Amino acid sequence: MPVAVAEGAEPEYLPLTDVERIAEALVFASAEPVSEAFLAERLPRGTDIGGVMRRLADAYAPRGVNLIRTGDRWAFRTAADLSFVIRKDENEAKKLSRAALEVLAIIAYHQPVTRAEIEEIRGVQTSRGTLDVLMEAGWVRFRGRRRTPGRPVTLGTTTDFLDHFGLEELRDLPGLEELKGAGLLSGRIPPGFAIPIPQDVEELAEDEDPITQLDLEELGLLTPGGEAEE
């Protein structure tokens, strides 16, 4: 069977089984989730990348290793029902503090969100150390600058956040009923309480400006002169 071709594209001939094997090898060889753009650069022109990856994912679904999608990226991961047999690394990072979990949840559900907005939701101040922990884990990133007085920095989650928690997109975050069923919301819930519907917001919102090099230096992510800190 020839390669699956995206609509309107000029195909390059290659058997579909070979295309799938190449895609499989590219994802397997990568230490990080692989983007569809990366795959498109290395597979025959006109390949229906989404179709190829979905077929591979279906083929791996009953196996001990699954091919999963997070955002527009693909990665091999241990099947969720077998995670208990995988030996934990003795040097596994400490569990997040309650404060860090609260901040992470607020960012995930409310992004793009500023530090002041996080503190308003929590009712307490948020230490820089808490945000540093989440950024060092690779789960939270600076998105842009809000077009309001003071131009506060906005925060959002990363593809690594989706990958770590086994989410394909932010809309897969649990809703109110799922949180209650998991015992994560206990006690009396105030009338009208609702969990916001998370939005997939990779692009900047209308009220956000992009982060500049000067912003990165101010935030301590670049040394003066433009070199990134290690």
C-alpha positions as CSV (number, residue, x, y, z in Angstrom):
1,M,0.0,0.0,0.0
2,P,1.4,3.4,-0.9
3,V,2.0,6.2,1.7
4,A,-1.1,7.9,3.0
5,V,-1.3,11.4,1.5
6,A,-2.7,14.6,3.0
7,E,-5.4,16.2,1.0
8,G,-4.1,18.5,-1.8
9,A,-0.5,17.4,-1.3
10,E,1.8,15.9,-4.0
11,P,2.8,12.4,-2.8
12,E,6.3,10.8,-2.8
13,Y,5.9,7.1,-3.2
14,L,6.8,4.8,-0.3
15,P,5.0,1.8,1.0
16,L,2.8,2.7,4.0
17,T,4.4,0.0,6.2
18,D,7.8,1.7,5.6
19,V,6.5,5.1,6.4
20,E,5.1,3.7,9.7
21,R,8.4,2.0,10.5
22,I,10.3,5.3,9.9
23,A,7.8,7.2,12.1
24,E,8.1,4.6,14.8
25,A,11.9,4.7,14.7
26,L,12.0,8.5,14.9
27,V,9.8,8.6,18.0
28,F,11.6,5.6,19.6
29,A,15.0,7.2,19.1
30,S,14.0,10.6,20.6
31,A,14.5,11.3,24.3
32,E,11.7,13.9,24.1
33,P,8.2,13.8,22.6
34,V,8.4,14.3,18.9
35,S,6.4,17.0,17.1
36,E,4.4,16.3,14.0
37,A,6.3,19.1,12.3
38,F,9.6,17.1,13.0
39,L,8.0,14.0,11.5
40,A,6.8,15.8,8.5
41,E,10.3,17.0,7.7
42,R,11.6,13.4,7.7
43,L,8.8,11.5,6.1
44,P,7.8,11.5,2.4
45,R,6.3,14.8,1.2
46,G,2.5,14.7,1.5
47,T,2.4,12.1,4.2
48,D,-0.8,12.2,6.3
49,I,1.2,12.4,9.6
50,G,-1.9,12.4,11.8
51,G,-3.3,9.3,10.1
52,V,0.0,7.4,10.3
53,M,0.5,8.2,14.0
54,R,-3.1,7.2,14.9
55,R,-2.6,3.8,13.2
56,L,0.6,3.3,15.1
57,A,-1.1,4.3,18.3
58,D,-3.9,1.8,17.7
59,A,-1.4,-0.9,17.0
60,Y,0.4,-0.2,20.3
61,A,-2.8,0.3,22.4
62,P,-2.9,-3.4,23.7
63,R,0.8,-3.6,24.3
64,G,2.9,-2.9,27.4
65,V,4.2,0.2,25.7
66,N,1.8,2.8,24.3
67,L,2.2,5.5,21.7
68,I,0.6,8.6,23.2
69,R,-0.1,12.1,21.9
70,T,0.4,15.2,24.0
71,G,-0.5,18.4,22.2
72,D,1.0,17.9,18.7
73,R,3.8,15.6,20.0
74,W,4.1,11.8,20.2
75,A,6.0,9.6,22.6
76,F,6.3,6.0,23.8
77,R,5.2,5.5,27.4
78,T,4.6,2.5,29.6
79,A,1.0,1.4,29.6
80,A,-0.9,3.1,32.4
81,D,-2.1,-0.1,33.9
82,L,1.5,-1.5,34.2
83,S,3.1,1.5,35.8
84,F,3.1,-0.3,39.2
85,V,5.7,-2.8,38.0
86,I,8.2,-0.2,37.0
87,R,10.8,0.3,39.7
88,K,11.0,3.9,41.0
89,D,14.3,5.6,40.8
90,E,15.8,6.0,44.3
91,N,16.7,9.5,43.5
92,E,13.1,10.4,42.4
93,A,12.3,14.1,43.0
94,K,10.5,14.9,46.1
95,K,6.7,15.2,45.9
96,L,5.4,18.7,45.3
97,S,4.3,20.6,48.4
98,R,0.7,21.4,48.8
99,A,1.4,25.0,47.9
100,A,3.1,24.0,44.6
101,L,0.2,21.6,43.7
102,E,-2.3,24.4,44.3
103,V,-0.3,26.9,42.2
104,L,0.2,24.3,39.4
105,A,-3.6,23.5,39.4
106,I,-4.4,27.2,39.2
107,I,-2.0,27.8,36.3
108,A,-3.3,24.7,34.5
109,Y,-7.0,25.7,34.7
110,H,-6.8,29.5,34.5
111,Q,-3.9,30.1,32.1
112,P,-2.8,32.6,31.0
113,V,-2.6,33.8,34.6
114,T,-0.4,36.3,36.5
115,R,1.2,35.8,39.9
116,A,-1.2,38.4,41.4
117,E,-4.2,36.5,40.0
118,I,-2.8,33.2,41.5
119,E,-2.5,34.9,44.9
120,E,-6.1,36.3,44.6
121,I,-7.4,32.8,43.9
122,R,-5.4,31.2,46.7
123,G,-5.9,34.0,49.2
124,V,-2.2,33.9,50.2
125,Q,1.1,35.1,48.7
126,T,3.0,32.8,46.4
127,S,6.7,32.6,47.0
128,R,9.2,32.8,44.1
129,G,10.5,29.4,45.3
130,T,7.2,27.7,44.6
131,L,7.2,28.9,41.0
132,D,10.9,28.0,40.7
133,V,10.1,24.4,41.6
134,L,7.4,24.2,38.9
135,M,9.7,25.8,36.3
136,E,12.6,23.5,37.2
137,A,10.3,20.5,36.7
138,G,9.6,21.9,33.2
139,W,5.8,22.1,33.8
140,V,5.3,25.9,33.9
141,R,6.7,28.6,31.6
142,F,6.5,32.3,31.2
143,R,4.1,33.1,28.3
144,G,4.1,36.8,27.8
145,R,3.3,40.2,29.3
146,R,-0.2,41.3,30.2
147,R,-1.3,44.6,28.6
148,T,-2.3,46.1,31.9
149,P,-0.5,48.6,34.2
150,G,2.8,47.1,35.3
151,R,2.8,44.7,32.4
152,P,2.8,41.6,34.7
153,V,4.2,38.3,33.4
154,T,1.7,35.6,32.4
155,L,2.2,32.0,33.2
156,G,1.1,28.8,31.5
157,T,1.8,25.1,31.4
158,T,4.2,23.2,29.0
159,T,4.1,20.2,26.7
160,D,6.2,18.4,29.4
161,F,3.3,19.0,31.9
162,L,0.9,17.3,29.5
163,D,3.3,14.5,28.9
164,H,4.0,13.9,32.6
165,F,0.3,13.7,33.6
166,G,-0.7,11.7,30.5
167,L,-2.8,14.4,28.9
168,E,-3.3,14.8,25.2
169,E,-4.5,18.4,25.7
170,L,-5.6,20.7,28.5
171,R,-9.2,19.9,27.9
172,D,-8.4,16.4,29.3
173,L,-7.9,17.9,32.8
174,P,-10.5,16.5,35.2
175,G,-13.7,18.4,35.7
176,L,-15.7,19.0,38.9
177,E,-17.4,15.6,39.0
178,E,-14.2,13.8,38.3
179,L,-12.4,15.7,41.0
180,K,-15.1,14.9,43.5
181,G,-15.1,11.2,42.5
182,A,-11.4,11.1,43.1
183,G,-11.8,12.5,46.6
184,L,-9.8,15.7,45.7
185,L,-12.7,17.9,46.6
186,S,-14.0,17.1,50.0
187,G,-16.2,18.9,52.5
188,R,-19.0,21.2,51.7
189,I,-18.6,22.8,48.2
190,P,-19.9,26.4,48.1
191,P,-23.0,27.1,46.0
192,G,-22.1,28.0,42.5
193,F,-18.6,26.6,42.8
194,A,-17.3,25.6,39.3
195,I,-14.1,24.3,37.8
196,P,-13.1,26.5,34.8
197,I,-12.9,24.8,31.5
198,P,-9.1,24.8,30.6
199,Q,-8.3,26.2,27.2
200,D,-5.5,25.1,24.9
201,V,-3.7,28.5,24.5
202,E,-0.4,28.0,22.9
203,E,-0.7,31.3,21.0
204,L,-0.6,34.6,22.9
205,A,-4.0,36.0,23.9
206,E,-5.2,39.3,22.6
207,D,-4.1,41.0,25.9
208,E,-0.6,39.5,25.9
209,D,2.6,40.8,24.4
210,P,5.5,38.4,23.6
211,I,8.4,38.0,26.0
212,T,11.5,40.0,24.8
213,Q,15.2,39.5,25.5
214,L,15.0,42.4,27.9
215,D,12.2,40.6,29.8
216,L,14.2,37.4,30.0
217,E,17.2,39.3,31.5
218,E,14.8,41.0,34.0
219,L,13.3,37.6,34.9
220,G,16.8,36.1,35.3
221,L,16.6,33.7,32.4
222,L,19.3,35.5,30.4
223,T,22.5,37.0,31.5
224,P,23.2,40.6,30.3
225,G,24.4,40.4,26.8
226,G,21.9,37.7,25.7
227,E,23.5,34.4,26.9
228,A,21.1,32.0,28.5
229,E,21.9,30.9,32.0
230,E,22.7,27.2,32.5
